């Protein structure tokens, strides 16, 4: 996926990419997208996998933690 396509995935956290039919992960504080070592956007077929990756990618305390 080219960087030019990223803005259609607005917001933060776990987002559904309709074009790729995958969940994408974004950091709430920095706005960075989770990427693979080669620079491609990481994609997840299940929400629970994406949620787990988001929890590791965005490391800051939330209420109740």
N, C-alpha and C positions, 0 to 999 in steps of 0.2 A: 504494500500500500504506500503510495507516495505521500510525502508530507503535505502536499497541496490538498489532500483529501481529509486531513485530520480535523479542520475546523467544523465540519458537519457533526462531529462527535462532541457537542458542547457539554459543559458541566464537568462534574468531578466524580471520583469514585469509580464504580463499575457502570459501564455504558454499553448498550447494545449497538453494534455496528451492523446496520441492515444490509449494507452492500456486501460485506464479508460474511455475514451471518455468524458473527462471533462476538463475545463480550470483550471489551477493552478496559484497561485499568488506568486511571489518572490520579495523580497525587493532588489532594485538596489544597495544600499550602503552596506548592511550587507551580502547579499546572502542567508538570511533566507527565508524559505518557510512558508507561512501562514498556520497555523495549527489550528485544533479544540481544545477545552479544554482537550480532552482525548489524544492529541498528534498526531492524524491522520492528514494527509494532507487535507486541505480544498479543495473542488472541486465545480465547478460552471457549471451548464448546459448552461448558456448563457454568451456570451462575455461581455455584458453590466453589468451583476451582478459581474463578475470577475473584470472588470475595476473599478467599484465602490468600491469594497473591496480593490483593489490595491491602489486606491487614499487615502484611510483611513490608510492602513497598512504602506505605505511608505510616511511619512510626511516630505517633504522638498519642498522648493519653486522651481518652474520651471520657465523658461523664460516666461514673460507675466503675471505672477500671482502676 
